[in-house]
Structures are given as structure tokens and as C-alpha cells.
Amino acid sequence: MSRIFYVNGSFVDEQDAKISVLDRGFLFADAVYEVCSVLNGKLIDNRAHLARLHRSLGELSMAAPCSDEEIVSTQRRLLELNSINEGLLYLQVSRGVADRDFSFPANPSSSFVMFTQQKNLMDNPAAKNGIRVISLPDIRWKRRDIKTVGLLAPSMAKQQALDAGANDAWMVEDGFITEGTSNNAYIVRHDKVIQTRHLGQEILSGITRDAVLRFAREAGYKVVEEPFTVDQVKTASEAFFTSASAFVTPVVGIDGVEIGSGKVGRVAIQLRDVYLETALEREEL
Ligand SMILES: Cc1ncc(COP(=O)(O)O)c(C=O)c1O
């Protein structure tokens, strides 16, 4: 069955899901996006994702395409049309179509698209086995707090990691890890201290990060929001990453060195379980 896409007010088949060549998202990466997971047909942390969407739009002086109520009803309809019970919902807003010019158009009309991906998120081998990362220089732009579609640098880093036989890259700037190519990075020290980089323009403020740090504090862990080095990862008791699509996933090696026991960490699994239990139990937000 072919997928139904949402494009500027219409639900259409994939072959009709089209955007102009002059769209500024295509020419300048002048677009922002969000990815939200779907579990048991529910959009997880959707309100927080929409809040971050508004922040990204605001930082780029871009208008929202419609009200949040309209966005949510469109999201629900798209999930229904594609019978998505578990998977992802992607949405993107660009500044719209204008003749190619670096300056922003005077009266832009945004382009708004959404699509779904059916996927097993909960039953993911990476959660059972952990993943291995390599460290690479962070060559991204300096406003990583804005969730734009300018993703070539992390895409190159991910490919470099795969080519090296690893699963992902943790990027390094000024000697400290910023984050993963599409996730936030953490180490656990002495089994009871969870350390992750502080928020700022150097990293994306992860929606999953926010929830997981809250659960970690509630579970009695000490949370330290400070950057860490590759050497600190190598000597940590465990490491993990968070993202909306992978929740909490253990990291068992970096640059060919095993982290802790080299096996999936207890803290990562505990936090993954709490995150998923809460997401499944509570009403859609
Ligand atoms: C660079 C980057 N950091 C962190 C994250 C994790 O954010 P979230 O938990 O909101 O998915 C993402 C998600 O796409 C990302 O691209």
C-alpha cells in the first residue's frame, strides 16, 4: 500500500507529494523540522516537539504554517490514513517558494509537509546489543540549537562511522563531545552520576533528553550537565544516547575501545524502560 503524504493542505499519494524547485528548503536548507515517535498510535511528547518547532521558527523569523490545533489534527489524520501504530511522524516547514535570492522574501508563504514511517521502535536490536561510535570533528554550523534541515555534516559523519564499521559518530569540538549525529550523548560515572553536555547553541535541546534527565533525577541519579571528553567516555562505567526515534540506547564502544564492561549498561536499560513505560501509560500530550 502506498503512503499518503501531507503537502500544503492536501493529503496525497507519494507520486503527487511535490514541492517547487524554488522552495527555499530545497535551495538554502531554509526549513525546520520535527520527528515525533508513535507508540500504540499515540504521538509521544508531541506538545514538546511543537514547542521546539515554534522556537526554531522564531529563531529564523519564520511564521508558523497554521495553529497547533490544526497541526495536531493533521498529524492524527495522517496517522489514520497510513494506519500507523508504531513508527515516526516527520514534519517540515520551509520559508516557502521565492525566486532564488539570499535575502528572505518579503511576503513568504511557508511550505508545510508531513509524512509517516512505519517502524519497530521498541523492539530494536540496538537497544539489546548497544551501538559502537567513533569520534569525529564537529564540522556543523554554530546554531545547532535550531532544528534545521541543513543536515549534510551529520549525514557525512554518520556515513563515515558506518564505513568504519561503527554505528554512529559522536562529534567533538574544542576537545569535548557535543552530541551524536542525530541524538544527545551521555556517560555514566561510577554507576550513579549521569553526565551530558549543558544546553546552548552547540547542541540541540533534545525532547527525549529533557524527559530522561527528569526520570534520572526522580530515580535518584545525580545529573551533571557538563561537557565530557572522549577519554572520559573510555573510562566511564557506561554510555548511552537519547532521541525521539531511539529513546534511550546504550553505547558500548568508542573508537574501538569498550566502555565499562563492553556490554549494555544497567542505567541505560533502566532509563529506557522508564521512558517507554511512561510513554505507553500516559495520555497523549
Ligand atoms: C543533532 C541532534 N541532537 C539531538 C537530537 C535528539 O532530539 P530529540 O530527543 O528531540 O529527538 C536530535 C534528533 O533528531 C538531533 O538531530
The ligand as a MOL file (V3000), in Angstrom:
LIG
                    3D

  0  0  0     0  0            999 V3000
M  V30 BEGIN CTAB
M  V30 COUNTS 16 16 0 0 0
M  V30 BEGIN ATOM
M  V30 1 C 21.5910 16.7940 16.4580 0
M  V30 2 C 20.5330 16.1830 17.3060 0
M  V30 3 N 20.7040 16.1600 18.6370 0
M  V30 4 C 19.7830 15.6050 19.4480 0
M  V30 5 C 18.6320 15.0260 18.9350 0
M  V30 6 C 17.6470 14.3930 19.8650 0
M  V30 7 O 16.4920 15.1830 19.9890 0
M  V30 8 P 15.0780 14.5380 20.3180 0
M  V30 9 O 15.2390 13.8110 21.6080 0
M  V30 10 O 14.1670 15.6970 20.4420 0
M  V30 11 O 14.7390 13.6180 19.1890 0
M  V30 12 C 18.4100 15.0510 17.5550 0
M  V30 13 C 17.1870 14.4750 16.9950 0
M  V30 14 O 16.9510 14.4830 15.8090 0
M  V30 15 C 19.3780 15.6460 16.7140 0
M  V30 16 O 19.2280 15.6760 15.3740 0
M  V30 END ATOM
M  V30 BEGIN BOND
M  V30 1 1 1 2
M  V30 2 1 2 3
M  V30 3 2 2 15
M  V30 4 2 3 4
M  V30 5 1 4 5
M  V30 6 1 5 6
M  V30 7 2 5 12
M  V30 8 1 6 7
M  V30 9 1 7 8
M  V30 10 2 8 9
M  V30 11 1 8 10
M  V30 12 1 8 11
M  V30 13 1 12 13
M  V30 14 1 12 15
M  V30 15 2 13 14
M  V30 16 1 15 16
M  V30 END BOND
M  V30 END CTAB
M  END
